[in-house]
Amino acid sequence: MATPQSDSSLSPLKTIAVVGLGTMGTGITEVLAKAGREVIGIDVSEAQAARSAAALETSTARAVARGRLTEQERADVLGRVRTGTDLTAAADADLVIEVVPESYGIKHQVLRELDGIVRPETILATGTNALSVTRLAADSARPERVLGLHFFNPAPAMKLVEVVSSVLTAPGAVAAVTDLAIELGKEPVAVGDRPGFVADGLLFGYLNQAAAMYEAKYASREDIDAAMRLGCGLPMGPLALLDLIGIDTARTVLEAMYAESRDRLHAPAPILKQLSEAGLTGRKSGRGFYTYEAPGSAVVVGDALTPLDGAAVTPGRTVRSVGVAGSGTMASGIAEVFAKAGYEVVLAARSEEKAQAAKARIGKSLDRSVGKGRMTAEAAAQTLDLITPAGSYDAFADVDLAVEAVAEDLEVKRQLFATLDKVCKPGAVLATTTSSLPVVACARATSRPQDVIGMHFFNPAPAMKLVEVVRTVLTAEDVHATVREVCAKIRKHAVDCGDRAGFIVNALLFPYLNNAIKMVEEHYASLDDIDAAMKLGGGYPMGPFELLDVVGLDVSLAIEKVLHREFRDPGLAPAPLLEHLVAAGCLGRKTGRGFREYARR
C-alpha cells in the first residue's frame, strides 16, 4: 500500500476529482488520498456519496488496525477527501477521472458538462473498460486532453493501470497520467483504443468461451472452474469470475468488443443475455452461474445444480497394478505419481535402456523430494522399488490399468493401442494422456473400445493436481468409475468432460494465447506490456508469451490447428506470427529462442 507522500514530491496533478463513487470510484479515491492527493469525490446520489465516505473511513480504520497506517496518517488521508453531488466542485481539479456507469450516453453527458466547468489544461480521464475512448474524446471540446485511465478492481490492491490514448490524445497528457500512476505505486501499461484494451480484451474472450462451454453442457460449472484453477494456476475459475464481475457487465464488454472485431469468439454467449435479463447477474444479485448466501455475498450455497456428495455411482474395477507406456517426462512423472500412491508400476518403453533411463529420472525426482523434506529417504526407496522398467509392452500382461504417455501423434497412439489390445488382460482399463487428439480414435484401434478412456495429466504430473477424465460415447460406466476412484487414490482432482478437441483447459487456454499473439501482430501492445497486464490485471501466474515459450511454440501451434480443425471457427485460426516462428525453428525455451531469447545452458 502506498505511503502518504508530502506535497513536495507530487507531480503537477495534485487535485483530482473522481466522478462516480461506486466500488471502483471509492477504491480510486482511497488510492489517491493515501498517495497525498486532494480528492473531490462526486456522485449524483447523496446516499452513494455518503456510503463512499463511510467505506473510506472503514478501510482506513482497518489499515490502522493492521499497522499499515498510523492514526495521524489516517486523519490526514480522510482530511484530503471531500464528497458531494455537484459536478462544479471539479472546477479546480488538475485531473478528473470518471467512473460512472458503462454507457455512452451517461459518459458523454458527464464529459460535456465537465467541458464547461474545468480549466482548459485539466485532463479528463474515462475509466471505461469497454467503450471507445476516441468516440468519447471526439465529442469533447478538448479531445487532446481526454484519455482512458483503466484501474482494476479492487483498485487499492490491483497494481495494473491501463493508460489508453486515442489518435487525438496529446502526448503530454499521457505522460502526466503515466507519471501519476507510477507515483500511486501502480504499474502503468500504455495501450491504444480498442474495446477491452489488453487485459479485458484477452480476459473476456476466454470468459465468453467458458460460458458457451457450460451452456453446451460439455462440463459442469464446478469442473470448468476447477480445471482452469488447477490446470492453469488461476486464482478463480471463469464462471465464478463472471459472477464476481457481474454477468451484465461482462455482456456489455463483449457486445462492445464484438461490435468492433466481428470475431465470433467475442459474440456474447446466449446464456449471458438470458441470465442478465432474468436479473441473475452474479454475486451482486445473489445468483448467477452459482447461488450465493445473499446479494453481495461471496459464500456459495447449494442449489439444484450442486453435485451430490456420496451419490450412488457405478462401482469401479479393482486396480492394483498400473502400466505406464513411454519414457519421456510425462511418462516418468505419471509413473512416479502412481508409485507414490502405493501402486505397483510397470514402466515400459521401446527399449530396456529408455525404460531404465526413465526410472533413473524418477529416482532423481524422489531424491529432490527427500532433499526438500517432502518425504523420507526410506519412503523414496520404497516408492522406487514399486517401479519395474521394461523394454517391451508385453510386460503389461497382468496390469489392471494401462496409461499411455507416448508422442502426441495419432498414428503412433493408434498403433500402441492395437498393441495394448493384444497384450493386456480382459477387463484392463486402457487410458490415453492425449491433450488434443480424439480419444475415440484410440479406442477404435482396439477390439474393446468400451474399456478406453482419456486421463489427461498436466506437466509436471507429480506437482499438478488436475486430471481431465475424458469419456467417449463408447466408454463403459464402470471404466469411468474406475478412473475417478484411481484419481482420488493418487490425490488428483478429476474433472469430467467429453471427447472433443482441447477438452476443458486447452480449449479455453489456447484461443486466449492465440489472441495475445494477434495483439502483437497488430502492433497494439508489446510482449512485455501484455504479459504484465495479464499477471497484474488478471492474476495469471505467467503472461501469455512467457507461457507460450515454456509450453513450446510447436506444441502450441499443433493444439491451435486441432482446435481450428474441429470447431471451424475463423477466430481460432493460428496467428501467422506463431506459424512463422515455428517455421524458423524458434520454439521457445527449449531452443533458446521463441517470443523472447534465452541464455543457452
Phi, psi and omega in degrees: 000137184295140176277135178306136185256161173276154183301332184294338183266358188280150173287176180300342181275081186266322181250122187231131176261138176244118183255116185106104188250044170284202182301314182291313180299321178294319179296318179295320177302316180298314180300314182295314183294321179292336179266015172091007180275150168277126187239132176249108179268128184230133175214144181295337181263121178298321180296320180292321177299320179293320179296322179296315179298319180294321180296322179293321177297317181294315184292323179287327175296321178295321179296323177295314181299329181268003178078017181269341175224150169272168178298323179294318178297322178297315179299321179295317180299309181297326180290341180273357184245132170228142183238156179190188183244357186260121182296337180295345177296344180277003187303325184264006184286143173277334180215137173242127176249115178263134175226049178279173182308149187285074182218129178304316183301312182292315182294319177302315182298316180297314182293323178296317179294320179296327177308323182271000185247314189276168178288157182301329183272355181295137177270134177252120182245133175260138179268014182303148173244004184220336187268160183286119176294323179299315180297320179292321181291323186299330181271000180272156177287345181223067185302333181290345181259005181256132177211178177256139177225094189260103173277164179243150187268134357280131187304322180295331185264326187279130186278333187284137168225123176269123177261113190252118177250146174258179178293347182264346189286134177286135179304327180296323178293319179297315181298319182296315182285332176294316177298319179300312181302319179296317180294336177280357182083017179262169176245101183282142176237126181275125180223161175272181187266101169209150186306131179087345182052224181270297189299306181289329178300323177275321185293315188287332173297318177296315180297322180296318179295324178296319178297319179294323178298317179293317181299326180282359181060031178286325179207159180286162179298320180296319182288322177298313182293316179296321181299317183283331176290312186276329182276334183238357179072024181280148181291334179218152172285161186295324183285322174296323180291321176300319177297323180290315180295322187110119184295327177293320178296315179299319179298318179299315180298314182295321179297320178294319180294317182292323179301328181269316188273330188056023176275125184299336178294339180262353178291118187306131176302137182308327182297331178294320177293316182298314179294318180300312184289340176274358181081010181265076191265005178115210184304319186297334179259353180093355179201136176209245172290328176246170175251138185244159184304322180197161175305130181089350181279150175264357185275115179280135176242160182293149174217192185296340182264356183290130179299141180275129176286136176070018179296148181298129179229163176295131179294145180273175177275156180286131178235114176248326182233148185231136173255134177241122182260124180133165182225007181275190182299317182293315181299314181293324178296318179293318178300319178299317180300313181292319180295320178300330180275003175094005178280145169284129187238131170256117181255105187250138177226184184286348176210158178298323182296316180296320180295318179296321179295322179293320177294323178297322178297321178295319179301317178295321179296318178295322178299321178296321178297321178295316181298330180269004177077018182273342176203160180277161178298325179295316180295322179296317180296318179296321179296314182296326180295338180284350184258122179249114178283149180214146180263010180212146178287354175299338181292351179274009187304326186249006182286151179269336179220126176247125181242121179265139176221054179264189185303146181280068182224122188299319182293321177298316181292320179299318179296321180294317180293327175296323177292314180301323179301325182279322188266333184279146183291157176302137179092350177291142177271133181248122185236144175248142178264014182309144178256350186211347184269157181290123179297324183297331178293324175292319181298320183288349176280356181246170175268003183224062183300338179292342181266001186256139183209161175264135172232090185271100174280161178245148186269133358279130186304321180296331185266325186279130188276345189270141166226123174274120180262114191248111178267139170266176178291349182256350185294132179287150181299320182288337174290316176300315180298321179300312183292322176299317179295319179296318179301320179296320182290329179268010175061042174248151177269115181268136171237143182264140173204168181271176187269081174220161189307132175084345184052227180269301192296305184292330179293333178264327185285313190286327171298324176297315178296319180297320179293326177296319179297320179297325177299319179290318178303322183274005180057033181280321179206161181276163175307312184296318181293322179293315178299315180297319182299318184283329177285317184275325184264333183249354180074019180286139180292334177223148172289163184300325183280328171299315183292317179301318180292329177286314181296322185109127184291330177292318177296317181298316180297319180299318180292319178301318181295320179296316180297316181296319181294322183283315187266348175056028180265124181304328180294345180265359179299131181304137179299133180306325180299322178295317179295320180295318180295319179295317179298329180276359180080013178269091190257004180113207185300326185294338177252359180088353178206133173217245172287334175233169177260146183233149180292136177289137179266000000 
